[in-house]
Amino acid sequence: PLQNDSVVAGGGAIEMELSRFLRDYSRTIPGKQQLLIGAYAKALEIIPRQLCDNAGFDATNILNKLRAKHAQVGPGTAP
């Protein structure tokens, strides 16, 4: 059984921050480049998603928590 489901910095934190930065940046540019950058941002989230799956966590729930934390703290700072 799961004893502790808290989110800690570590595996996948850098990828989530890069994904957030790229998503924000993609919203500032028009055209196909926006879609390509958004797709790359989404691809970066595969790493923390796989870590969650391997650990037996609900990946969707954990990634939503991570996105919220990264959005809350802002650019250039760790959650």
Secondary structure as UniProt FT lines:
FT   TURN            11..12
FT   HELIX           13..26
FT   TURN            27..28
FT   HELIX           32..44
FT   HELIX           46..55
FT   HELIX           59..73
FT   TURN            75..76
//
